[in-house]
Amino acid sequence: MQNIQDKILQRALDDVAFDGWSLEVVQNAAAQEGFEADVVRAVFPSGLEDVLAHFSGYADRLMLKALEGTDIEALRIRDRINLSIISRFEALEPYKEAVRLSVPYWARPFSQLRGGKIVWRSADVIWNLAGDTSDDYNYYTKRALLSGILVSSTPVWLDDREPSLQKTRNFVDKRIGNVMQFGKIVGRIKR
């Protein structure tokens, strides 16, 4: 099923930048890929929301693919997280307008809960890649903090016009630094 979803999504992404996100764009993409009209409903039963959720998962997989061959364990945890976030943004660079057009959808009151779960899922993918094995409250804290970094850095990335994404890199690094400081303070308080 993921293969069919990917084919439809990839074809739809060609048109989203011009026509926006709509079920009609997705249905046209499916038809262009040779799928019957009912296939879209079968693979995306909740319609456009499922398509956008799949787009986020697709971005996570692009990030993981971009990081293949990287000796992630040779990096400090902070650098693993930083590299993962930047790699995700770099992988999404060809689809920047599609991401920009998806933001208002997830900002709608009835979409925010699922949007939050999707960001959490991306944070979980990144923490798992970074080697996190926590299963106590740290599991939730780490993912919540990283979710905040992902959400706050997305508008910066959307406005970053430099090929090097230096503005985004600086912002992400600073946010990770803030989280690290917060962690140190919490650790001192516990002691």
Contacts in CASP RR format, 6 or more apart in sequence:
PFRMAT RR
TARGET T0000
AUTHOR 0000-0000-0000
METHOD contacts of the structure
MODEL  1
MQNIQDKILQRALDDVAFDGWSLEVVQNAAAQEGFEADVVRAVFPSGLED
VLAHFSGYADRLMLKALEGTDIEALRIRDRINLSIISRFEALEPYKEAVR
LSVPYWARPFSQLRGGKIVWRSADVIWNLAGDTSDDYNYYTKRALLSGIL
VSSTPVWLDDREPSLQKTRNFVDKRIGNVMQFGKIVGRIKR
1 43 0 8 1.000
4 35 0 8 1.000
4 39 0 8 1.000
4 43 0 8 1.000
5 43 0 8 1.000
5 44 0 8 1.000
5 54 0 8 1.000
6 58 0 8 1.000
7 33 0 8 1.000
7 35 0 8 1.000
8 26 0 8 1.000
8 29 0 8 1.000
8 30 0 8 1.000
8 33 0 8 1.000
8 35 0 8 1.000
8 39 0 8 1.000
8 40 0 8 1.000
8 43 0 8 1.000
8 44 0 8 1.000
8 51 0 8 1.000
9 29 0 8 1.000
9 51 0 8 1.000
9 54 0 8 1.000
9 55 0 8 1.000
9 58 0 8 1.000
11 29 0 8 1.000
11 30 0 8 1.000
11 32 0 8 1.000
11 33 0 8 1.000
12 25 0 8 1.000
12 26 0 8 1.000
12 28 0 8 1.000
12 29 0 8 1.000
12 51 0 8 1.000
13 55 0 8 1.000
13 95 0 8 1.000
13 98 0 8 1.000
14 29 0 8 1.000
15 25 0 8 1.000
15 28 0 8 1.000
15 29 0 8 1.000
16 25 0 8 1.000
16 95 0 8 1.000
16 97 0 8 1.000
16 98 0 8 1.000
16 101 0 8 1.000
17 97 0 8 1.000
17 98 0 8 1.000
17 101 0 8 1.000
19 25 0 8 1.000
20 98 0 8 1.000
20 101 0 8 1.000
21 48 0 8 1.000
21 51 0 8 1.000
21 52 0 8 1.000
21 98 0 8 1.000
21 101 0 8 1.000
21 102 0 8 1.000
21 105 0 8 1.000
22 48 0 8 1.000
23 40 0 8 1.000
23 47 0 8 1.000
23 48 0 8 1.000
23 51 0 8 1.000
26 40 0 8 1.000
26 44 0 8 1.000
26 47 0 8 1.000
26 48 0 8 1.000
26 51 0 8 1.000
27 37 0 8 1.000
27 40 0 8 1.000
30 37 0 8 1.000
30 39 0 8 1.000
30 40 0 8 1.000
31 37 0 8 1.000
40 47 0 8 1.000
41 47 0 8 1.000
43 50 0 8 1.000
44 50 0 8 1.000
44 51 0 8 1.000
44 54 0 8 1.000
48 105 0 8 1.000
49 105 0 8 1.000
49 111 0 8 1.000
49 114 0 8 1.000
52 102 0 8 1.000
52 105 0 8 1.000
52 106 0 8 1.000
53 114 0 8 1.000
53 115 0 8 1.000
53 118 0 8 1.000
55 95 0 8 1.000
55 98 0 8 1.000
55 102 0 8 1.000
56 118 0 8 1.000
56 119 0 8 1.000
56 121 0 8 1.000
56 122 0 8 1.000
57 118 0 8 1.000
57 121 0 8 1.000
57 122 0 8 1.000
59 88 0 8 1.000
59 91 0 8 1.000
59 92 0 8 1.000
59 95 0 8 1.000
59 122 0 8 1.000
60 88 0 8 1.000
60 121 0 8 1.000
60 122 0 8 1.000
60 125 0 8 1.000
62 88 0 8 1.000
62 91 0 8 1.000
62 92 0 8 1.000
63 84 0 8 1.000
63 87 0 8 1.000
63 88 0 8 1.000
63 91 0 8 1.000
63 125 0 8 1.000
63 126 0 8 1.000
64 125 0 8 1.000
64 129 0 8 1.000
65 91 0 8 1.000
66 87 0 8 1.000
66 90 0 8 1.000
66 91 0 8 1.000
67 83 0 8 1.000
67 84 0 8 1.000
67 87 0 8 1.000
67 129 0 8 1.000
70 83 0 8 1.000
72 80 0 8 1.000
72 83 0 8 1.000
72 129 0 8 1.000
72 130 0 8 1.000
72 131 0 8 1.000
73 131 0 8 1.000
75 83 0 8 1.000
77 130 0 8 1.000
78 176 0 8 1.000
78 177 0 8 1.000
78 180 0 8 1.000
80 129 0 8 1.000
80 130 0 8 1.000
80 131 0 8 1.000
81 126 0 8 1.000
81 127 0 8 1.000
81 130 0 8 1.000
81 146 0 8 1.000
81 176 0 8 1.000
82 172 0 8 1.000
82 173 0 8 1.000
82 176 0 8 1.000
84 126 0 8 1.000
84 129 0 8 1.000
84 130 0 8 1.000
85 126 0 8 1.000
85 149 0 8 1.000
85 150 0 8 1.000
85 153 0 8 1.000
85 172 0 8 1.000
86 165 0 8 1.000
86 168 0 8 1.000
86 169 0 8 1.000
86 172 0 8 1.000
88 122 0 8 1.000
88 126 0 8 1.000
89 153 0 8 1.000
89 157 0 8 1.000
89 165 0 8 1.000
89 168 0 8 1.000
90 165 0 8 1.000
92 99 0 8 1.000
93 165 0 8 1.000
96 157 0 8 1.000
96 158 0 8 1.000
99 154 0 8 1.000
99 158 0 8 1.000
100 158 0 8 1.000
103 154 0 8 1.000
103 155 0 8 1.000
103 158 0 8 1.000
105 111 0 8 1.000
106 112 0 8 1.000
106 114 0 8 1.000
106 115 0 8 1.000
106 116 0 8 1.000
106 118 0 8 1.000
116 147 0 8 1.000
119 147 0 8 1.000
119 148 0 8 1.000
119 150 0 8 1.000
119 151 0 8 1.000
120 143 0 8 1.000
120 144 0 8 1.000
120 147 0 8 1.000
122 147 0 8 1.000
122 150 0 8 1.000
123 142 0 8 1.000
123 143 0 8 1.000
123 144 0 8 1.000
123 146 0 8 1.000
123 147 0 8 1.000
123 150 0 8 1.000
124 143 0 8 1.000
126 146 0 8 1.000
127 142 0 8 1.000
127 143 0 8 1.000
127 146 0 8 1.000
132 139 0 8 1.000
132 142 0 8 1.000
134 142 0 8 1.000
145 179 0 8 1.000
145 182 0 8 1.000
146 179 0 8 1.000
148 175 0 8 1.000
149 172 0 8 1.000
149 175 0 8 1.000
149 176 0 8 1.000
149 179 0 8 1.000
152 171 0 8 1.000
152 175 0 8 1.000
153 168 0 8 1.000
153 171 0 8 1.000
153 172 0 8 1.000
153 175 0 8 1.000
156 167 0 8 1.000
156 168 0 8 1.000
156 171 0 8 1.000
157 165 0 8 1.000
157 168 0 8 1.000
159 167 0 8 1.000
160 166 0 8 1.000
160 167 0 8 1.000
160 168 0 8 1.000
END
